[in-house]
């Protein structure tokens, strides 16, 4: 594995569901500490300040460190564990998937179970399983067995999936938590790309917490940074799979970085969007465009900070997001890093001032 693959492996295999980000934050802190001054807001978002040739404008690049997961909600007398979701999980992605419960005494493996299909009436076998009918099975036979294993109500539960390089001439990766450890990796790689290079601003690389439950870390970290421009780096959910009509989406893995045109909580700053397009053209990078009609990104909170922050989302096209295994292409990652570094170098005082003037 090269350095980027090792970084992606370390980030995606770390645990960090919303509200329980300690493990992945330690990994990110280790990679950011050589690039600038580190601080942490009181909700847990990590901020790396890299001084350029000017104190302002302040450019914020934000990728959220939390992944979707679960939390122990109730333990039955028979030793089965009911859970609630942290973030958006489609029910069809859950049954028979391995998980790890993070307890104060260590990690306890288990599986998400449902009633066995062989014992269901025929009509029920045809219906999708509702989450309320699912449970986590750790092989216990009583509540005491679960207690003895160290599991308590409120413990976080993390999907199990190792980082995997798929057999493809063009490097393609599969892992859990690409949403949004890929954004954390982009932030780290962009700071690395700019190390020793001039940029006419001060850059803040931020790893936010609790995005999947309401962009909460984006709200507090914006207050800490007071940005003049914000760039969210994240996955871009795509439909280049069977069953999705071509008139619904044209994005695909390997097609280049994705630029957001719209999500349910933000329309990006149009001049900033056009600048991204121009920069990509200048450096020879193909772009794709997304319109997210369900969900939003960290910039949905940041762009409303104080009197408003010009904001944009740059994403890596990713299949199967919000599941135990997502897939993306290395070329899209590398080109996103090049685009971000070139964009930061363009954002001087006059350019940023022009983003909000007619």
C-alpha positions in Angstrom: 0.0 0.0 0.0 1.1 3.6 -0.7 0.8 6.4 1.8 -2.7 7.4 0.7 -4.0 3.8 1.0 -2.4 3.4 4.4 -4.1 6.7 5.5 -7.5 5.6 4.1 -7.1 2.2 5.8 -6.3 3.8 9.2 -9.1 6.3 8.9 -11.9 4.0 7.8 -11.1 1.2 10.2 -11.0 3.5 13.1 -14.3 3.7 15.1 -16.2 7.0 15.5 -19.9 7.0 15.3 -21.7 10.3 15.9 -21.1 11.5 19.5 -18.4 8.9 20.1 -15.5 10.1 17.9 -12.6 9.8 20.3 -10.8 7.0 18.5 -10.9 8.5 15.0 -10.1 12.0 16.4 -6.8 10.6 17.8 -5.9 9.3 14.3 -6.7 12.6 12.6 -4.9 14.6 15.2 -1.7 12.5 14.6 -1.8 13.3 10.9 -2.6 17.0 11.2 -0.2 18.0 14.0 2.7 18.6 11.6 0.8 21.0 9.3 -0.2 23.8 11.7 -1.6 24.9 15.1 -4.2 22.4 16.5 -7.2 23.3 18.6 -10.5 21.7 19.5 -13.9 23.2 20.0 -16.0 22.1 23.0 -18.1 19.7 21.0 -15.0 17.8 19.8 -14.3 19.1 16.3 -10.6 19.3 15.5 -9.1 22.4 13.9 -5.8 22.8 12.2 -4.7 26.4 11.4 -2.1 26.7 8.6 -0.9 30.3 8.2 -0.4 31.5 4.7 1.0 34.9 3.5 -2.0 36.8 4.9 -4.0 36.5 8.1 -7.2 36.8 6.0 -9.3 35.7 4.3 -9.9 32.6 6.4 -10.6 29.5 4.4 -12.3 26.6 6.1 -12.1 23.1 4.6 -14.4 20.8 6.6 -14.8 17.0 6.5 -16.8 15.3 9.2 -15.1 12.5 11.3 -18.3 10.8 12.5 -19.7 7.7 10.7 -23.2 6.3 10.8 -23.6 3.6 13.5 -25.8 2.6 16.3 -26.2 2.8 20.1 -27.4 0.2 22.6 -30.9 1.1 23.7 -32.3 -1.8 25.6 -31.1 -5.3 26.8 -33.8 -8.0 27.0 -33.9 -10.6 29.8 -33.0 -13.2 27.1 -29.8 -11.4 26.3 -30.7 -9.7 23.0 -29.8 -6.1 22.4 -32.1 -3.5 20.9 -30.5 -0.5 19.3 -31.2 2.9 17.9 -29.5 4.3 14.8 -27.0 7.2 14.8 -27.4 8.6 11.3 -29.5 7.5 8.4 -29.6 3.7 7.9 -31.8 2.1 5.2 -33.4 -0.9 6.8 -32.4 -3.2 4.0 -28.7 -2.6 4.7 -28.9 -3.9 8.3 -29.8 -7.6 8.7 -27.0 -10.1 9.0 -24.3 -7.5 9.2 -21.4 -7.8 11.8 -21.0 -5.0 14.3 -18.7 -4.3 17.3 -20.1 -2.9 20.6 -17.6 -0.5 22.2 -17.7 -1.1 25.9 -15.7 0.3 28.8 -14.1 -3.1 29.0 -13.3 -3.5 25.3 -14.9 -4.4 22.0 -17.7 -7.0 21.9 -18.5 -8.5 18.5 -22.0 -9.3 17.4 -24.4 -9.5 14.5 -27.7 -7.8 13.6 -30.3 -10.5 13.7 -33.9 -10.9 12.7 -36.5 -13.6 13.0 -35.4 -16.6 10.9 -37.2 -16.7 7.6 -37.9 -20.5 7.9 -40.2 -19.8 10.8 -42.1 -16.9 9.3 -45.5 -17.1 7.5 -45.2 -16.8 3.7 -46.7 -13.3 3.6 -44.2 -12.0 6.2 -41.2 -13.5 4.3 -42.2 -11.2 1.4 -42.0 -8.0 3.4 -38.9 -6.0 4.3 -37.8 -6.3 7.9 -38.6 -3.2 10.1 -35.7 -2.0 12.3 -37.8 -2.3 15.4 -37.9 -6.1 14.7 -34.0 -6.3 14.6 -31.6 -6.9 17.4 -27.9 -7.4 18.1 -26.9 -11.0 19.0 -23.6 -11.4 20.9 -24.3 -15.1 21.6 -25.7 -14.4 25.0 -28.6 -16.3 26.7 -29.5 -13.8 29.4 -29.2 -10.2 30.4 -26.5 -11.3 32.9 -24.5 -12.7 30.0 -24.6 -9.4 28.3 -23.7 -7.6 31.5 -20.8 -9.9 32.1 -19.5 -9.1 28.6 -19.4 -5.4 29.6 -22.3 -4.2 27.4 -24.3 -1.3 28.8 -27.2 0.8 27.6 -25.7 3.8 25.8 -22.7 2.0 24.4 -21.9 2.8 20.7 -22.1 0.2 18.1 -19.8 0.3 15.0 -20.1 -1.6 11.6 -17.4 -4.1 10.9 -15.7 -3.7 7.5 -12.0 -3.7 6.6 -10.5 -1.4 4.0 -10.1 -3.4 0.8 -8.3 -2.7 -2.5 -10.5 -4.2 -5.2 -8.9 -6.1 -8.1 -9.1 -3.4 -10.7 -6.5 -2.0 -13.1 -7.7 1.4 -11.9 -7.4 1.6 -8.1 -10.8 1.2 -6.5 -11.3 0.9 -2.8 -14.1 -0.5 -0.6 -14.6 0.3 3.1 -17.0 1.4 5.7 -17.1 5.1 6.8 -15.9 6.7 3.5 -18.7 9.0 4.5 -16.8 11.0 5.6 -13.3 9.7 6.3 -12.6 10.4 2.7 -13.2 14.1 3.5 -10.7 13.8 6.4 -8.2 12.3 4.1 -8.8 15.0 1.5 -8.2 17.7 4.2 -4.9 16.0 5.3 -3.7 15.4 1.8 -4.5 19.0 0.8 -2.6 20.4 3.7 0.3 18.1 2.7 0.1 19.3 -0.9 0.3 22.9 0.3 3.1 22.3 2.7 6.0 24.6 1.8 3.8 26.4 -0.8 2.5 29.9 -0.7 -1.2 30.6 -0.3 -2.7 34.2 0.1 -4.9 33.4 3.1 -5.0 31.4 6.3 -6.3 27.8 5.9 -8.2 25.9 8.5 -8.5 22.2 8.0 -11.4 21.0 10.2 -12.6 17.5 11.2 -16.1 18.0 12.5 -18.2 15.9 14.8 -21.9 14.8 14.7 -22.6 15.7 11.0 -24.7 12.6 10.6 -27.1 13.7 13.3 -27.5 17.4 12.3 -24.3 19.1 11.3 -23.6 20.0 14.9 -19.8 20.2 14.8 -20.0 22.4 11.7 -22.0 24.9 13.7 -19.5 25.1 16.6 -16.3 25.0 14.5 -17.6 27.8 12.3 -17.9 29.9 15.5 -14.3 29.0 16.4 -12.9 29.7 12.9 -15.1 32.7 11.8 -14.5 31.7 8.1 -14.7 34.0 5.0 -15.1 31.0 2.7 -16.1 27.4 3.5 -15.5 24.2 1.5 -17.1 21.0 2.6 -15.3 17.8 1.4 -17.4 14.7 1.5 -18.7 11.8 -0.5 -21.0 12.4 -3.4 -23.7 9.7 -3.5 -24.0 8.3 -7.0 -26.3 5.9 -8.9 -24.1 4.4 -11.6 -25.5 1.0 -10.7 -28.3 -1.2 -12.2 -31.8 0.2 -11.8 -31.0 3.9 -11.7 -32.2 5.6 -14.9 -29.7 7.8 -16.7 -31.9 10.9 -16.5 -31.7 10.7 -12.7 -27.9 11.1 -12.4 -24.9 11.1 -14.6 -22.2 10.9 -11.9 -20.0 7.8 -11.9 -16.8 6.7 -10.2 -13.8 7.7 -12.2 -15.5 10.7 -13.7 -13.8 13.3 -11.6 -14.6 15.3 -8.5 -18.2 16.3 -7.9 -19.3 19.9 -7.4 -22.6 20.4 -5.6 -25.3 22.5 -7.3 -28.0 22.1 -4.7 -28.9 20.3 -1.5 -31.9 20.5 0.7 -30.4 23.1 3.0 -28.0 25.0 0.8 -27.6 26.5 -2.6 -23.8 27.2 -3.0 -22.4 30.7 -3.6 -22.6 31.0 -7.4 -19.4 33.0 -7.9 -17.5 30.4 -5.8 -19.1 27.6 -7.8 -18.0 29.2 -11.0 -14.5 29.8 -9.7 -14.2 26.1 -8.9 -15.2 25.3 -12.4 -12.7 27.7 -13.9 -9.9 26.4 -11.6 -10.6 22.8 -12.6 -10.5 23.8 -16.3 -7.2 25.6 -15.9 -5.5 22.6 -14.3 -7.1 20.1 -16.6 -9.4 18.2 -14.2 -12.8 17.0 -15.3 -15.8 17.8 -13.0 -19.1 16.2 -12.3 -22.1 17.9 -10.8 -24.6 16.8 -8.2 -28.0 17.9 -6.9 -28.9 16.3 -3.6 -32.6 16.1 -3.2 -32.3 14.2 0.1 -29.9 15.2 2.8 -27.3 18.0 3.2 -23.6 18.7 4.1 -21.7 20.5 6.8 -21.9 23.7 4.7 -25.6 23.8 5.4 -24.8 25.0 8.8 -21.6 26.9 8.0 -23.0 29.0 5.2 -25.5 30.6 7.7 -22.9 31.6 10.2 -23.3 35.3 11.2 -24.2 37.2 8.0 -23.4 34.4 5.7 -20.3 32.5 4.4 -19.7 31.8 0.7 -19.7 28.0 0.6 -19.3 25.0 -1.8 -19.2 21.2 -1.5 -16.6 19.2 -3.4 -17.2 15.5 -3.2 -15.7 12.2 -4.3 -18.2 10.1 -6.2 -19.1 7.1 -4.1 -21.3 4.0 -4.5 -23.3 2.4 -1.7 -23.0 5.2 0.9 -24.8 4.7 4.2 -24.0 1.0 4.2 -21.3 -1.2 5.6 -19.3 -1.1 2.4 -18.9 1.9 0.0 -16.8 2.0 -3.2 -14.8 4.8 -4.7 -12.0 5.4 -7.2 -8.5 6.6 -6.4 -8.3 9.0 -9.4 -11.3 10.9 -8.1 -9.5 11.4 -4.7 -6.2 12.5 -6.3 -7.9 15.0 -8.6 -9.9 16.4 -5.7 -6.7 17.1 -3.8 -5.2 18.9 -6.8 -8.4 20.9 -7.2 -8.6 21.9 -3.6 -5.0 23.0 -3.4 -5.3 25.1 -6.6 -8.5 26.6 -5.3 -7.0 27.6 -2.0 -4.1 29.3 -3.8 -6.7 31.4 -5.8 -8.6 32.7 -2.8 -6.9 36.0 -2.0 -8.5 39.0 -0.3 -9.8 40.6 -3.5 -11.2 37.3 -4.9 -13.0 36.5 -1.7 -14.4 40.0 -1.4 -15.8 39.7 -4.9 -17.7 36.5 -4.1 -20.4 38.6 -2.2 -20.5 41.8 -4.3 -22.6 42.5 -7.4 
